[in-house]
Amino acid sequence: MSGRAPSGVIADLYDLGDPDGASMPLWLATRRAAIVLQPPEQLALCLPTTSGLDRPLRRADAQRQLPLFATTPETRAAVAARPPLAKQMQARLPARLESAHVARDLVAQACHTWHLPQLLQRSRLVMSELVANAVVHAGTHPRRQSRLGHRAPSQE
């Protein structure tokens, strides 16, 4: 096994005795808790399509946020193929032109961290212009914070 972090957490619910799907709120809360971890984790459920929990999860359209799979190999393959969850970088920027430099550095760090060198130059330019325009034309803090987030394109 490589030194890479796991790409997600799989909950195998084949032996879960929940004929009425009463545990659905627990799994939705577990999903919410997993994405606020640092670093965030993906959660996928493996459960039979005939289970009492599968039906309410699919009816509630929870599948968009909580992937459901019928077999363990299918779940493992899907989790391994998914990109990591979004990560954020942020900085508080004062209403000064020098903040554009800080914003450019933040974008450079993000592009390096997320392995997106092809976006580096354009992203630095765009962020610099946004911050400079906010300071010069609005005379205000550029929303007091600049945040960058990255989520790789979905495989859907």
N, C-alpha and C positions, 0 to 999 in steps of 0.2 A: 504494500500500500504506500502511496506517495505521501508527502508531507502536507498535502492540500487539506483544507478544512472540509468537512462534509458539506455537500450541496443542499442538504435538507434533512428533515426529520420525518420518518415514516411511522405512522401509527397503524399497526396491523390489528384490525378490529374483528377478525373472523370469528373469534370466540367470545365476543362481547354479547352478554345476555341482555339485549335491549329491544324487545319485540315491538315496543311502541315508539321508539325513537326519542325517548325522554332525555337522552344524554346530548341531544343536538346543541343546546346552549353551551354545554361544557366544551364541545369541540370548536365551536365558533369563538368562545373566549380564549381557548388555547391558541387558536390561530392569531388572534389579536395580540396575545402575550408574546408569541414567537416573533412577530414582526417588529416589536419594540426592543428586543434584545440587542445588545451591541456585541458583535455584529448581528444583524437580523437573520432569522432562520426561516426557511420555507417549511411548511407543514403539509403533508399529503396523507390522505386516509386510504387504507386498503380495506375494503369491506365487500361482502357479497351483495350483488344487485338485488337480491331477494330479502335483504335484512330490513328490519323495521326502521333502522336509522337511515339507510340509503334513500328511501322514498321521501321523507321529510326534508332531507338535505337538498335533494334534487328539486323538489317543489319550491323550496325557499330560494332557489337559484344561488345557493351558497357555493356551488361548484366554481364560480368565477374566482372566489377568494380562497377556497379550500378545495384543492383538487381531489377528486374521488376516483379510485381505480378498483377494478374487480380482482386483480391478482397481484401477488407480491412482485413477480418479475416485471409486470407492466408498470407498477408503481416505481420500482427502482430505476427502470429505464427512463421514465418520464422525469423523475427528480434529478437524475444525473444529467439529463439533456437541458434542463432549465438554467437560465443564467441566474447569478446571485441576485438577491433582492437589492432594491435601490439603496444607495448610501448617500448621505448628504455631507457637504462641507459648507461651513458658513463662517462669516466674519461680520463683525459690527463695523460699519464704515461711517466716520464723521463726515459732515457736509463740507469737505475740502477737496480741492482738485487732486491732492496727493492720494486720495482714496482710490482713484482710478488705477494707480500702480499696485495697491494692495489687491484690488479686484483682479487685475491681470495675473498676479502671482497665484491667487486662489484658483483661477481657471487652469493655469499651467499645472499646478499640483493635482487638480482633479483629472485632467487629461492624462497625466503620468500614472496616477493611481489606478484609473479605469482602463488603462492600455488603449487610449484613443489618440495616438499621436497625429493622426490625420485631421483632427479637429483643433489642434493646439493654436495655430496662428489665427484662424478665423474667430475662434471662441474668445481669445484674448482681445482681439480688436472689438468684437461686439460688446463684451463686458466693459471694456474701457470706455467705449462710446456711451453706453447706458449710464454708467456712473457719472461720467463727466457731464452729460446732458442733465441728469437729475440735479447735480450741484449748480451748474451754470444757469439753466433755464427755470428750474423750479425753486432754486435757492433753499432747498430743504435737504434733509438726510435722504439718501437713496433707500427709502423704506426702512431705514435704520439698520437693516440687515440685508445681506445678499446671501442667497442660498443657491447651491448647485446640487442637483440630484441626477442620478444616472440609473437607468434601467435599460438593460440590453433589450433589443427588439424581441418580441415574443416569437415562439416557434410555431404558433398556431397557423 
